[in-house]
Amino acid sequence: MKKISLLLLIICLSIPSFAQEGEGLDNRFYFRFGYSKPANSYLGYKNSPFKELISTTGGVFEIGSIFMLNNLDLGDGLRLGINVDYAEIAYHQFKYEDIYEEVNLHMGQVSSKVGPSLSYSPVNRLVFDVFIKLKIPWVAACYFNAPDDPDLDEDYYLGAINIGYSTGINIRYGVLMLGFDYSSNNMKMNSDEDDEIYLGNFLDFSDTGEKTKIAYMNFTLGLNF
């Protein structure tokens, strides 16, 4: 895993030396933020016996670059590139509430992503990007509590480096940028009190495995320069 992470870092640092500015499709730096919706597979949510009583919310922030490989000319307005997200910070909350109690589960994850992109500009300043990226979640953390039940202990779970993927589309006009992507990975989340206790797919009580499914859809707005 460390070798893969080091290789990705070397690739990201070397990309600018191969990328050149193109006609209307130049290298872009961007940041964006928006709403992040947990997918049904997240934590086994779709199989939870209490799904109807669970509400979800989330948010995401990303910072990255698109390096256009203009020496690979695919035709007018069409370019191949390398899309790098230096950091994606994603947060999600699952809230269970009935007439007796409330339970909150908070999930956070910091990741990097890199992969090929294909950009098309049909008219001046308007660009569509489609991409698929290898995702490296560096760290993930989970915390849940029950504010209405003082006898329930607060629990923490932590996970480290793993592999996943992300795919989606950007719509750029001038400096404005709209994005949609789907992101997915599995991660072992260990209890802070005992390394042999795993979070698993916590919302699906029939799934007691070691790996936790983390999957979500991002809807973002940002700026690119």
C-alpha positions in Angstrom: 0.0 0.0 0.0 2.8 2.4 0.8 4.5 1.7 -2.5 1.3 2.4 -4.4 0.8 5.7 -2.5 4.4 6.7 -3.2 4.0 5.9 -6.9 0.8 8.0 -7.1 2.7 10.9 -5.5 5.5 10.7 -8.0 3.0 10.6 -10.9 1.2 13.6 -9.6 4.4 15.6 -9.3 5.6 14.7 -12.8 2.4 15.4 -14.6 3.0 19.2 -15.1 6.2 18.5 -17.1 4.1 16.6 -19.7 1.2 18.9 -19.8 1.2 21.9 -22.2 -1.3 24.7 -22.6 -3.9 24.1 -25.3 -6.2 26.4 -27.3 -9.1 27.0 -25.0 -8.3 23.9 -23.0 -5.5 24.7 -20.7 -4.4 23.4 -17.3 -6.9 24.2 -14.6 -6.7 24.5 -10.8 -10.0 24.3 -8.9 -11.7 24.2 -5.6 -15.3 23.3 -4.9 -17.8 22.4 -2.2 -21.3 21.1 -2.0 -23.8 18.5 -0.9 -22.8 14.9 -0.4 -25.5 12.2 -0.3 -24.8 8.8 1.2 -25.6 5.9 -1.2 -27.8 3.1 -0.2 -24.9 0.8 0.3 -23.1 3.2 2.8 -22.8 1.3 6.1 -25.4 -1.2 4.9 -28.1 1.5 5.0 -30.3 -0.1 2.4 -30.7 -3.3 4.5 -31.2 -1.6 7.8 -34.4 -2.7 9.6 -34.8 0.9 10.8 -34.2 2.6 7.4 -37.5 4.5 7.5 -36.4 6.2 10.8 -33.0 7.2 9.6 -32.2 10.6 8.0 -29.0 11.4 6.3 -27.0 14.5 5.3 -23.5 15.4 4.2 -21.0 17.8 2.7 -17.8 17.7 0.7 -14.9 20.0 -0.1 -12.3 19.3 -2.9 -9.2 21.0 -4.2 -7.5 19.7 -7.4 -6.1 20.3 -10.9 -6.8 19.1 -14.4 -3.6 18.8 -16.5 -4.4 18.8 -20.2 -2.2 16.7 -22.4 -2.4 19.0 -25.4 0.4 17.1 -27.3 -2.1 14.3 -27.7 -4.4 16.2 -30.1 -7.7 14.4 -30.4 -9.3 17.0 -32.6 -10.9 20.4 -32.3 -12.2 21.0 -28.8 -11.4 17.5 -27.5 -8.6 16.8 -25.1 -7.3 14.0 -22.9 -6.0 15.0 -19.4 -5.1 13.9 -16.0 -7.4 14.9 -13.1 -5.9 15.1 -9.7 -7.8 15.8 -6.5 -5.1 16.7 -3.9 -7.6 16.5 -1.1 -11.3 15.5 -0.7 -12.8 16.1 2.7 -16.2 14.4 3.0 -18.6 14.3 6.0 -21.8 12.3 6.5 -24.3 12.0 9.3 -26.9 9.3 9.9 -29.6 10.2 12.4 -31.9 7.7 14.0 -34.9 9.1 15.8 -38.0 7.7 17.3 -40.3 8.8 20.3 -37.9 7.2 22.8 -34.4 8.1 21.7 -32.0 9.8 19.2 -28.8 8.3 17.9 -26.3 10.2 15.8 -23.5 8.6 13.7 -20.9 10.9 12.2 -18.5 9.8 9.5 -15.5 11.8 8.1 -13.0 10.8 5.4 -9.9 12.5 3.8 -8.9 11.2 0.4 -6.8 11.9 -2.7 -7.8 10.9 -6.2 -6.1 10.7 -9.6 -7.1 9.4 -13.0 -7.7 10.2 -16.7 -10.2 12.8 -17.9 -11.7 13.6 -21.3 -12.7 17.2 -21.9 -14.8 18.6 -24.7 -15.4 22.3 -25.5 -18.3 22.7 -28.0 -18.2 26.5 -27.8 -15.8 29.1 -26.4 -15.5 28.9 -22.5 -17.9 26.0 -22.2 -16.2 22.7 -21.3 -17.5 19.2 -20.3 -15.2 16.9 -18.4 -15.8 13.2 -17.8 -13.4 11.3 -15.6 -12.7 8.1 -13.6 -10.2 8.2 -10.8 -8.3 5.9 -8.4 -9.2 6.9 -4.9 -6.8 6.7 -1.9 -8.7 7.3 1.4 -5.9 8.3 3.8 -7.9 8.3 7.0 -11.5 7.9 8.1 -13.2 8.4 11.4 -16.6 7.5 12.9 -18.2 8.8 16.1 -21.6 8.1 17.4 -23.6 9.0 20.5 -27.1 9.0 21.9 -27.8 12.4 23.6 -31.1 11.1 25.1 -29.4 8.0 26.7 -26.6 9.0 29.1 -25.9 5.3 29.8 -24.8 4.6 26.2 -21.1 5.1 25.8 -19.7 7.3 23.0 -17.9 5.2 20.5 -15.0 6.0 18.1 -13.7 4.0 15.1 -10.7 4.8 12.9 -9.6 3.5 9.5 -6.5 4.1 7.4 -5.1 3.8 3.8 -7.2 1.9 1.3 -8.2 1.9 -2.4 -11.4 2.9 -4.0 -12.7 4.7 -7.2 -14.6 7.8 -8.3 -16.3 8.6 -11.5 -18.3 11.6 -12.7 -18.7 14.7 -14.9 -17.9 18.5 -14.6 -19.6 21.3 -16.5 -17.3 24.4 -16.7 -18.2 27.8 -18.0 -15.4 30.4 -17.6 -14.4 30.3 -13.9 -17.6 28.6 -12.8 -17.7 24.8 -12.3 -20.5 22.4 -11.6 -19.7 18.8 -10.7 -21.3 15.4 -10.0 -19.5 12.3 -9.0 -20.0 8.9 -7.4 -17.3 7.8 -5.0 -16.9 4.3 -3.3 -14.4 2.4 -1.2 -14.3 -0.2 1.6 -12.3 0.3 4.8 -11.6 -1.5 8.0 -12.7 0.7 10.9 -11.3 -0.4 14.2 -12.6 0.6 17.6 -10.4 3.0 19.6 -10.8 0.7 22.6 -10.1 -2.7 20.9 -8.4 -3.4 17.5 -10.5 -6.6 17.2 -13.8 -4.8 17.2 -14.9 -3.4 13.8 -17.6 -1.0 12.8 -18.5 -3.1 9.8 -21.8 -2.2 8.0 -23.2 -0.9 11.3 -26.7 -0.1 10.0 -27.2 -3.7 8.6 -27.3 -5.9 11.7 -26.9 -9.0 9.6 -23.5 -7.9 8.3 -20.8 -8.4 11.0 -17.8 -8.4 8.7 -14.6 -6.4 9.1 -15.0 -4.0 6.2 -17.2 -0.9 6.1 -18.8 0.2 2.8 -18.4 4.0 2.2 -20.2 5.2 -0.9 -21.7 8.6 -1.7 -22.7 11.0 -4.5 -21.3 14.6 -4.6 -23.1 17.6 -6.1 -20.7 20.5 -6.1 -20.2 24.1 -7.1 -16.8 25.7 -7.4 -14.3 27.9 -9.2 -11.5 27.0 -11.7 -8.6 29.1 -12.9 
